[in-house]
Amino acid sequence: MAEKTMSEGQLRARHLLNRGAQLLERGKPQEAVAILERALQIDGNSVPALINLGGAYVMVGRHQEAVPLLEAARDEEPENAMIWINLGAAYLGNPVLASAEQQMQAIRAFETALELNPAAPNVHYNLGLIFLDRKERDLAAAAFRQAVQVNPFDRDAHNWLSKLEEEGKGNVDG
């Protein structure tokens, strides 16, 4: 029934959006970008297109281009944790090059994602990495501890947590 009320353009945009989302799921963000850009050109009000294209931009390192798309999606659906996760990644950009301001924007976005979904995937881990970079070891350890609680199979979070706990023991003993 909903199909009948959609315009031909909206149907085309939905088809492109589905193709782009499938490519993202297959780990082909570069291929997805052009398709998702066309979907958004056809239906500029599509929150799913904004989210998917913003996520694709993050995945291919086009963080600055992702930010306005994800902010527009956030304004439409502020209770959507996935938007906040992607927005945090977009704000952060390349973690090695991120400024303190970019880190703080990312932290706020990630914290909002966790308020909406305490088990949001990879968010605790990403916060741990940011806190490590900021030399905030206690916050990093707490974030990695949460990451392990959310995903007990997260080997990277386990490794960082072990390393931080060993460093902590060394500081107490030495």
Phi, psi and omega in degrees: 000316180297327180302323183291331182274351180275143177287166177300321178297317179295323177296318179296316179298318179297318178299314179296319178300315179298318177298315180297317179297321177297319178295321177298317179297330180273004179076032180238064184295326181299318179291327183290329186305306184298320180293316180291326175298319178295318179301317181289327176297322181286316183230083184293350180261006184281109178298317177301324178292319177299314181295311183294317179292319176300316177296320178296317178301317178300315184296330180261009175084015179261058188300316182297326178287334180287325188305306183296327178294313182289327175294322176295318178296317178301319180296329179277324184225071185294347181264009182268107184299325182298324177298315181294325177297310180296323180295320176301315179295322179292316178299318182293319183067218177286114185303328181292329184258359186295137176280168177300322179294317178297319178299316181295320176299316180296316179302313180299317180295315179297320179296323176295319177302318181289329175297322181281326181210096182301343179254022181305131186296133173070357185290314179300318179299314179298320176298318178303317179295319178297314181296324175301312181298327180277002180063030177258076190299318181295318178294321178298314180298317179297319180294316179294325176299316177295320179300319180291324177295317181291318182225093181298345181265006180283093183295323180296316178297318177301315182297314179296318180298315178300315181298315180294321179293321176296317178299320180297319178295319179298322180291325181286317183285326188267000000 
